[in-house]
Amino acid sequence: MVNLDRLLADLDAFAAIGGDGQGGVTRLAFTPEDQSARNLFQDKLAAAGLDVRVDAIGNIFGRRRGRDGGLPPLLLGSHLDSVPKGGRFDGTLGVLSALEVIRMLDDARLETHRPVELACFAAEESSRFGSGTLGSKAVVGKLAPEMLDALRDAEGRTLAEALRECGLSPDHLGEVRRRSGEYHAYLELHLEQGAVLEHAGFPVGLVTGIAAPTRFGVTYMGRADHSGATPMGLRRDALVAGAELVLSVRRVVLTHGSPTSVGTVGVLRVQPGAMNVIPGQASLGIDLRDIDSDAKRRIAKKVQAAARRIARKWNLDASIETLTDESPVPLPERIRQISAAACQACGIPFLEIPSGAGHDAMYIAEIAATGMIFVRCREGISHNPAELVEPQDIAAGAAALAETALRLATE
């Protein structure tokens, strides 16, 4: 059984590291706060009797031995770093629930057929270096060595410098990589970061796939003129086109997307930005996501076509730059079926749902069969001091993780 008091006490202890006293937590990757949390986690792994190691990028692993030490281990994990003034559950809930699984196995004196390994992946959030999931990318060989010097924080410090300050060895990045077959499977528990479970009335979600973004910037270039002296018919107002494109993104996604398509215009910059000057330039940042690759490609093409059409309509020049175009990651039905059976055995109601947010799981899925378990969070709030997961839902998620892990570890 889940020792909920023990798990809640762990959550309280980690929330105090980088905590602001008002519910917010700031633990940017490789800062002193992050390092303190990582040190505490290593201490807890050692106290649980695990074999602990830290790789060159800062991923922390702790292994519980199985009857057959030659078998590929089951891997459980998430991350401990946070966004600025984030919540206390994002990432941390998954890491500590994985630790609770180990403790539950020990409490029950259960020996698994294969080893079970915990992972705390480094730098999952992009808040410090502008690129996220760095630890899991390194594990699958997706972090190029040159990126260690190319990625910089707001103070100009490179990722390589930050790693060395933490006593890590960026020169040995190649040793981090793991190959397909080295892990039997990977499980990650995470709060949902959305309100689907809450609205549907389920404590737990089994993730069908992880959406990936297509992001591009659109810049309209017109002419900045006097707002009082330029008649409406003679204007080349870039913001008017930008406003129309914002509405077009929503219309395209709703009309031509799949049920899991989403589109967001999260950036709108206007120049020169004076109340009495007609905007001569408007730049928009557009984020399209889906777990359906075909649908994502379809809406991306239609949004870009709309952007060009709007430019012609308002007699503007337009530039479109693709910033990223990643592939969604479907998660295997076999792992989901095992989790479903685990939930049914524990009497935990569940819903199958996609993940709109990215996670370390989307990279580890390249080398191991991967499953994700979501836990309901209040109003879907995340990356926010108001982030909240109720204790009974924490218990349900940890129990679902433990039962799924036990079934996979005995294969």
Secondary structure, 3 states (H helix, E strand, C coil): CCCHHHHHHHHHHHHCCCECCCCCECCCCCCHHHHHHHHHHHHHHHHCCCEEEECCCCCEEEEECCCCCCCCCEEEEEECCCCCCECCCCCHHHHHHHHHHHHHHHHCCCCCCCCEEEEEECCCCCCCCCCCCHHHHHHCCCCCCCHHHHCECCCCCEHHHHHHHCCCCHHHHHHHCCCCCCCCEEEEEEECCCCHHHHHCCCEEEEEEECEEEEEEEEEECCCCECCCCCHHHCCCHHHHHHHHHHHHHHHHHHHCCCCCEEEEEEEEEECCCCCECCCEEEEEEEEEECCHHHHHHHHHHHHHHHHHHHHHCCCEEEEEEEEECCCEECCHHHHHHHHHHHHHHCCCEEEEEECCCCCHHHHCCCCEEEEEEECCHHHCCCCCCCCCCHHHHHHHHHHHHHHHHHHHCC
